[in-house]
């Protein structure tokens, strides 16, 4: 029996998914295992895959199949209709970007990522600047073409790639609400915490012991190690595809918590990917609902759950057993205070909940200016330092603790940064509803029982994949539109009560 146009489309997009998965694993390898001198070779490999993916989407065959499938959509199931919509969206984005630009951008970002790592190690922005200029020029071309094709402003077109359904104007509204409240909250929290000193957790914690802790916590959370693994990289991230997830973190032998919190953050991403419907795997509708929703899952697990009092009660005996430690500094209350200290700092991934959004708002401000050609690449360090002073009262002493700390711009991910703060806001709103639906959540967490947490997330977030838009998903899960209100209530209660 001949396949229908829709069934043929599923075959084409299953092949696309496989190619994209291969590219994702090559990116993982570049960050974790690839020899430093192999960047050019890897760039060629990624360019070939990116070009092939792009070519598949824009073929006349796929265009014809989309037209025929949409003309005969009456017999399709709801998830298939949503899949057809996502297929069309993917093609619209691809048609707007010439194949030559896709290939050039893939090569440029592969080179820039390798040079960024070297420049960061040397704390030398000037060594990286020419490569960033190339990426910015190509990304600006892409943004203009996408914007024209999709009827969006150039920066909105880039945001749409990462967080479908959200716009710069909506982000500005949420960030304005945060910007009004956060400076005062930060000041009050620091003052309140100074009255209750935290006992220092000094010592040396080997990477091997920290890895043992990370693996045990991941196992308790339900991470399936037969379909995923943990490695180390300069910048923690999650790579691979559902069914083959690669999580990385970075360990500090003088402090056991940055590595663990990195693991919790990336495990939040991974559990989202593992929770996507297997029946939809390989199809556009079967992927996550964008990076803001992804970040809501990672920040929910790292910041909201992983730094809560109940989680400290679970974690305390595990750390005592693995590290062979004891004493008042390892009591659950002290661990809680230690992990929730509010302190203005230079590094985004080490920032606390209250200062973290300010880091994102700075990057949001800068990348808008860079793409609008209002800020030259060579002037980024000075603009960054001035922004840090204005928002956090700090001036970086080196490029490494300033504008070279993140890889995102090197790999062309403009429009990505807002998703971090939006994810925090979503996490606060989801957590409020989660607690209402599961009144015994704290007891479950304290006992190391996470099935209820992830069961709720699978039902309300993971299991919907990309079948609905971001605003609809948030409203369905929480009963109200996305706003900063829930997150602000959460942090005020946590840090000021």
C-alpha positions in Angstrom: 0.0 0.0 0.0 1.4 3.4 -1.0 2.4 5.8 1.7 0.3 9.0 2.1 2.0 12.3 1.6 2.0 12.8 5.4 3.6 9.4 5.9 6.3 10.2 3.4 7.0 13.5 5.2 7.5 11.5 8.4 10.1 9.4 6.6 11.9 12.6 5.4 11.9 14.2 8.8 13.1 11.0 10.5 16.1 11.2 8.3 16.6 14.9 9.1 16.4 14.0 12.8 19.2 11.4 12.4 21.4 13.9 10.6 20.8 16.5 13.2 21.6 14.0 15.9 24.9 13.2 14.3 25.8 16.9 14.2 24.9 17.2 17.9 27.2 14.4 18.9 30.0 15.9 16.8 29.5 19.2 18.8 29.6 17.2 22.0 32.9 15.5 20.9 34.4 18.9 20.0 33.8 20.2 23.5 34.8 17.0 25.4 37.3 14.9 23.5 38.4 16.4 20.2 42.1 17.3 19.8 42.6 21.0 19.8 44.1 21.0 16.3 41.1 19.3 14.7 38.8 22.4 14.6 39.1 22.9 10.8 38.3 19.2 10.1 35.4 19.3 12.5 34.1 22.5 10.8 34.1 20.8 7.5 32.2 17.8 8.9 29.6 20.0 10.6 29.2 22.2 7.5 28.5 19.1 5.4 25.8 17.9 7.8 24.3 21.3 8.2 24.2 21.7 4.4 22.6 18.3 4.0 19.9 19.1 6.6 19.2 22.4 5.0 19.0 20.8 1.5 16.5 18.2 2.7 14.2 20.8 4.1 14.1 23.0 0.9 13.7 20.2 -1.7 10.8 20.5 -4.1 9.8 17.0 -3.0 9.2 18.2 0.6 7.4 21.3 -0.6 5.0 19.1 -2.7 4.5 16.7 0.1 3.6 19.5 2.6 1.1 20.9 0.1 -0.6 17.6 -0.4 -0.5 16.6 3.2 -2.2 19.9 4.2 -4.8 19.5 1.5 -5.6 16.0 2.9 -5.3 16.7 6.6 -8.8 15.8 7.6 -7.9 12.2 8.6 -4.9 13.1 10.7 -4.7 12.8 14.5 -4.2 16.0 16.6 -0.5 15.3 17.2 0.0 14.7 13.5 -1.7 18.0 12.7 0.7 19.7 15.2 3.6 17.8 13.6 2.6 19.1 10.1 2.6 22.6 11.5 6.1 22.2 12.9 7.3 20.7 9.6 6.0 23.8 7.8 7.7 26.0 10.4 11.0 24.2 9.9 10.8 24.6 6.1 9.9 28.3 6.4 13.0 28.9 8.4 15.2 26.9 6.0 13.8 28.6 2.9 14.7 32.0 4.3 18.3 31.1 4.7 20.5 30.3 1.6 22.4 27.1 1.7 25.7 28.9 1.2 25.0 31.0 4.3 24.3 27.9 6.3 27.5 26.3 5.3 29.6 29.5 5.9 28.0 29.9 9.3 28.8 26.3 10.3 32.4 26.7 9.4 32.8 30.0 11.0 31.2 28.9 14.3 33.3 25.8 14.5 36.5 27.9 14.1 35.2 30.5 16.5 34.3 27.9 19.2 37.9 26.6 19.2 39.4 30.0 19.2 37.1 31.1 22.0 38.3 28.2 24.2 41.9 29.3 23.6 41.2 33.0 24.1 39.3 32.3 27.3 42.2 30.3 28.7 44.5 33.2 27.8 42.0 35.8 28.9 42.6 37.6 25.6 39.5 38.9 23.8 41.5 40.4 21.0 42.6 36.9 19.9 39.0 35.9 19.6 37.5 39.2 18.2 38.2 38.5 14.4 36.4 35.2 14.6 33.5 36.7 16.5 33.2 39.5 13.9 32.8 36.9 11.2 30.1 35.1 13.1 28.3 38.3 13.9 28.3 39.4 10.3 26.9 36.1 9.1 24.4 36.0 11.9 23.2 39.5 11.1 22.7 38.4 7.5 20.7 35.4 8.7 18.6 37.5 11.0 17.7 39.9 8.3 16.7 37.2 5.9 14.7 35.3 8.5 12.9 38.4 9.6 11.9 39.3 6.0 10.6 35.8 5.4 8.7 35.4 8.7 7.4 39.0 9.0 9.4 39.5 12.1 12.1 42.0 13.3 15.5 40.5 12.8 16.2 39.9 16.5 12.7 38.5 16.9 13.4 36.0 14.1 16.5 34.8 16.0 14.5 34.5 19.3 11.8 32.5 17.4 14.5 29.9 16.6 15.2 29.3 20.2 11.9 30.1 22.0 9.0 29.9 19.5 6.1 32.2 20.3 8.0 34.7 22.3 9.1 38.2 21.1 11.5 40.9 22.2 8.7 43.1 23.4 7.3 40.4 25.7 10.8 39.7 27.0 11.4 43.4 27.6 8.1 43.5 29.6 9.2 40.6 31.9 12.7 42.0 32.2 11.4 45.4 33.1 9.4 43.8 36.0 12.4 42.0 37.2 14.6 45.1 36.9 12.3 47.1 39.1 12.3 44.6 41.9 15.7 42.8 41.9 18.1 45.5 43.0 16.1 46.1 46.2 15.6 42.4 46.8 19.3 41.7 46.4 20.2 44.4 48.8 17.7 43.2 51.4 18.7 39.6 51.0 22.4 40.4 51.5 21.7 42.4 54.6 19.4 39.6 56.0 22.0 36.9 55.4 24.9 38.9 57.0 23.0 38.5 60.3 23.3 34.7 60.1 26.8 33.8 59.0 27.3 30.5 57.1 30.0 28.1 58.3 32.6 27.6 55.6 32.9 24.3 53.9 36.6 24.1 53.4 38.6 21.1 52.2 39.8 19.3 49.1 37.3 17.2 47.1 38.8 15.1 44.4 37.1 15.0 41.0 36.7 11.2 41.4 34.7 11.7 44.6 32.6 14.5 43.0 31.9 12.3 40.0 30.7 9.5 42.4 28.4 12.0 44.1 27.1 13.3 40.8 26.4 9.8 39.5 24.5 8.8 42.7 22.3 11.9 42.6 21.6 11.5 38.9 20.6 7.9 39.5 18.3 8.9 42.3 16.7 11.5 40.0 16.0 8.7 37.5 18.6 9.5 34.8 18.8 6.3 32.6 22.5 5.6 32.2 21.9 3.0 29.5 20.8 5.9 27.3 23.1 8.7 28.6 26.4 9.5 30.2 28.3 12.1 32.3 31.5 13.7 31.1 33.6 16.9 31.9 33.9 20.0 29.7 35.1 23.6 30.0 31.5 24.8 29.8 28.8 22.5 31.2 26.2 21.5 28.6 23.8 18.8 27.5 24.2 17.3 24.0 23.1 14.4 21.9 19.5 13.4 21.2 16.7 11.7 23.1 17.8 8.1 23.5 21.5 9.2 23.6 21.9 12.1 25.9 25.4 13.5 26.8 25.7 15.6 30.0 28.8 17.4 31.0 29.9 19.4 34.0 33.1 21.0 35.5 34.5 20.0 38.9 36.4 22.3 41.3 38.5 20.4 43.8 38.2 23.2 46.3 34.4 23.3 46.2 32.1 20.3 45.7 29.0 22.4 44.8 29.6 24.1 41.4 30.1 20.7 39.8 27.0 19.2 41.5 24.9 22.2 40.7 26.1 22.0 37.1 25.0 18.3 37.1 21.6 19.2 38.4 21.1 21.9 35.8 22.1 19.7 32.9 20.1 16.7 34.3 17.1 19.0 34.2 17.7 19.4 30.5 18.3 15.7 30.1 15.2 14.5 31.9 13.1 16.8 29.7 14.6 15.1 26.7 14.1 11.7 28.1 10.5 12.5 29.0 9.5 13.5 25.4 7.0 11.0 23.9 8.8 8.1 22.3 6.0 7.6 19.8 6.8 11.1 18.4 10.6 10.6 18.3 12.2 11.7 15.1 9.5 14.2 14.3 9.5 17.9 14.7 6.5 17.7 17.1 8.5 15.3 19.3 11.2 17.7 20.3 11.3 20.2 23.2 9.3 23.4 23.1 12.3 25.6 22.7 15.1 26.8 24.9 13.1 28.9 27.4 11.1 25.8 28.3 14.3 23.8 28.4 15.9 26.3 30.8 12.7 26.2 32.9 13.5 22.5 33.5 17.1 22.9 34.2 16.7 25.9 36.6 13.7 24.2 38.3 15.9 21.3 39.2 19.1 23.2 40.0 17.8 26.4 41.7 14.4 25.7 43.0 14.5 21.9 43.9 18.3 21.4 44.2 18.8 24.3 46.6 15.7 23.7 48.7 15.7 22.7 52.4 14.1 19.3 51.6 16.7 18.5 49.0 19.5 19.4 51.6 18.0 16.8 54.0 18.3 14.2 51.2 21.8 15.4 50.2 23.4 15.7 53.6 23.9 11.9 54.4 25.0 11.2 50.8 27.8 13.8 50.9 28.9 12.8 54.4 29.2 9.2 53.2 31.1 9.9 49.9 33.4 12.7 51.2 33.8 11.2 54.7 32.8 14.6 56.3 30.8 15.5 59.4 30.2 18.4 61.7 27.9 21.5 62.0 29.0 22.8 58.6 27.4 19.8 57.0 24.1 20.1 58.7 21.2 20.6 56.3 20.4 24.1 57.4 24.0 25.2 56.9 24.1 23.6 53.4 20.9 25.4 52.6 22.3 28.8 53.6 25.6 28.0 51.9 23.9 27.2 48.5 21.5 30.2 48.7 24.0 32.9 49.6 23.2 36.1 47.6 26.5 37.5 46.4 27.3 39.8 43.5 29.8 38.0 41.2 31.3 38.0 37.8 30.4 34.5 36.5 26.9 33.8 35.2 27.0 30.0 35.8 28.0 30.5 39.4 25.4 33.2 40.1 22.7 32.9 42.7 19.0 33.1 41.9 18.6 36.8 42.5 21.7 38.1 40.7 21.4 35.6 37.8 18.7 37.4 35.8 20.9 40.6 35.9 23.6 38.7 34.1 21.1 37.7 31.4 19.7 41.2 31.1 23.2 42.5 30.4 23.8 39.9 27.6 20.3 40.6 26.2 21.1 44.3 26.1 24.6 43.8 24.4 23.6 41.3 21.8 20.7 43.5 20.6 23.2 46.3 20.2 25.7 44.1 18.4 23.2 42.8 15.9 21.8 46.3 15.3 25.5 47.4 14.6 25.2 49.9 17.4 28.0 48.1 19.3 31.2 47.1 17.5 32.8 43.7 18.4 36.0 45.4 19.4 34.1 47.5 21.9 32.4 44.5 23.6 34.8 44.2 26.6 34.4 47.9 27.5 30.6 47.7 27.1 30.5 44.5 29.1 32.5 46.0 32.0 30.4 49.1 32.1 27.2 47.0 32.1 28.5 44.9 35.0 29.3 48.0 37.0 25.9 49.5 36.3 23.9 46.3 37.1 25.9 44.6 39.7 28.4 47.2 40.9 31.4 45.1 39.8 34.1 45.6 37.1 35.7 42.5 35.7 39.5 42.4 36.1 40.0 40.2 33.0 38.3 39.1 29.8 38.0 35.6 31.2 35.8 36.7 34.0 34.0 39.2 31.7 33.0 38.9 28.1 34.8 35.6 27.4 33.0 33.5 30.0 30.2 32.2 27.7 30.5 30.2 24.4 27.1 31.2 23.0 28.1 34.1 20.7 31.1 32.0 19.4 28.6 29.4 18.1 26.2 32.0 16.8 23.5 31.5 19.4 22.2 35.1 19.4 18.7 35.2 20.8 19.5 32.3 23.2 20.5 34.2 26.3 17.0 35.6 27.1 15.8 32.0 27.5 17.8 31.6 30.7 16.0 34.3 32.6 12.7 33.4 31.0 13.3 29.8 32.0 13.8 31.0 35.6 10.4 32.9 35.5 8.7 29.8 34.0 10.3 27.6 36.6 8.8 29.8 39.4 5.4 29.6 37.8 5.5 25.8 37.3 6.8 25.3 40.8 3.9 27.2 42.3 1.4 25.0 40.5 3.4 21.8 41.2 3.3 22.5 45.0 -0.4 23.2 44.8 -1.0 19.9 43.0 1.5 17.9 45.3 1.1 19.1 48.9 3.5 16.5 50.1 6.3 17.4 47.7 8.7 18.5 50.4 8.5 15.1 52.2 9.1 13.3 49.0 12.2 15.3 48.1 13.7 14.9 51.6 13.4 11.1 51.3 15.0 11.2 47.9 11.8 10.3 46.1 11.6 12.2 42.8 9.0 10.1 40.9 6.2 12.5 41.8 8.2 15.5 40.7 9.0 14.1 37.3 5.6 12.5 36.9 4.0 15.9 37.2 6.5 17.4 34.7 6.0 14.6 32.2 2.2 15.2 32.3 2.3 19.0 32.1 5.5 19.7 30.2 7.6 16.9 28.8 4.7 14.8 27.4 3.4 17.7 25.3 6.7 18.2 23.5 6.2 20.8 20.7 2.5 20.0 20.1 1.5 23.4 21.6 3.2 26.9 21.7 5.1 28.1 24.7 2.4 30.5 26.0 -0.3 27.8 25.7 1.9 25.2 27.4 2.6 27.5 30.4 -1.1 28.5 30.7 -2.3 24.9 30.5 0.2 23.8 33.2 -0.4 26.8 35.6 -3.8 28.2 34.7 -2.4 31.7 33.9 -0.3 33.5 31.3 3.5 33.7 31.7 4.5 36.6 34.0 7.2 37.4 36.5 4.7 37.4 39.4 5.1 33.8 40.6 8.9 33.9 40.5 9.0 37.1 42.4 6.7 35.7 45.1 8.9 32.6 45.3 12.2 34.5 45.8 10.7 37.1 48.2 9.4 34.2 50.4 12.7 32.3 50.1 15.1 35.1 50.8 13.2 37.6 52.9 11.0 35.6 55.2 
